[in-house]
Amino acid sequence: MNIILLLLLSLAGAGVQAADNVIQIAQEHIDNLGVKLGKPEPASQVPVLYAPARIAIPPAREHIVSTAQAGLITKLYVAVGDKVEKGQALAEINSPDLLALQQQYLKAVNELELGRAVYNRDKKLLEEGVISGRRSQETRSQYQLYQTEAHEARQLLEMAGMSVGEINRLAKTQRLTSLLTLRAPMSGVVLERMAAAGQRIDNLAPLYRIADLSELWLEINIPQERIGDIHIGDQVLIDNTEVTARISLLGQSVNPENQTLLARAVIKETPAAVRAGQKVNTRIIQGSDKVAFKVPNAAIAQNEGRAYIFIRTDQGFRVQPVTVIGRQDTDSIITGELTGAEDIAVTGSVALKANWLGLGGDE
């Protein structure tokens, strides 16, 4: 600052004059003050708020894989971080209880076949008048009971974890097995393994946590005093990445511990730059309904609570009041009586401000 003031003092008698909002200064003196020129860049988006956020998995895209049968884990086929496809084998469990369910199913299937044969025979005898209608009705009722029991036994096997193909193979071969293959209910990534090979587990014990990471959420903490500034559909940028999201929900209550409101933004087609559970810094961006421009922060001078930029003229500079509507890194978004074709001082605004206000003007 002392160097700038000395320069200004040396220029005081060299034709540098300031009147109202005009600074008259020759080109050689502009060079001495280190002033560089640039043009304001059109800006269609305005950064509204910087806020911390956490990357979360939508509940509908996360699944806990558990077994419906108690037993011994004999094999684990996947590990944390592995990608799996729906129906892929995850683990093998030796479950004696599965044998009892298979026996019950085969018994029900055999009784159903016998009941079907008796029903078809009595149906034919009824048509020939050999048996009464009452006997035919009793046979039909018994056949329907066998159907219900077979369907129930099959459902129990499905609930135990056997696939349709495995159940059909059991009915065809009549061969029992105590080995149960646990399969992925969805395509996704293994986030957690909760058991080990050789471990005995009870029914409904969790083995894996799997999630579909093709869509993630940003859970953003909005200070309560800024709630009115944020809207559904606002764009969200994650710092130091190219990841973008859109706000899809604004919470209806404020966290009493930190007085923030939860805003949720959806990240589509999740890139490798972010991970579930990660804490990040975000910027919320809104479209501007005004003609706005981006300029370096160094181009703006503050005086008595107002912002100004310096526009180059033939005689020197014109002091132009502007409104700062947003900041982004080293740049500010401004509005004012600008066309975008102006040459403005992007450096040296401190010296120009001191000249405008008079030497020693308060920064």
Buried (B, 14 or more C-beta within 10 A) or exposed (E): EEEBBEBBEEBEEEEBEBEEEBBBBBEEBBEBBBBBBBBBEEBEBBBBBEBEBBBBBBEEBBBEBBBBBBBBBBBBBBEEEBEBEEEEEBBBBBBEBBEEBBEBBBEBBBBBEEBEEBBEEBBEBBEEEEBEEEEBEEBBEBBEEBBEBBEEBBEBBEEBBBEEEBBEBBBEEEEBBBEBBBBBBBBBBBBEBBBEEEEEBEEEBBBBBBBBBEBBBBBBBBBEEBBEEBEEEBBBBBEEEEBBBBBEEBBEEBEEEEEBBBBBBBBEEBEEEBEBEEEBEBBBBBEBEEBBBBBBBBBBBEBEEEBBBBBBBEEBBBBBEBEBBBBBEEBBBBBBEBEEEBBBBBBBBBBBBBBBBEEEBEE
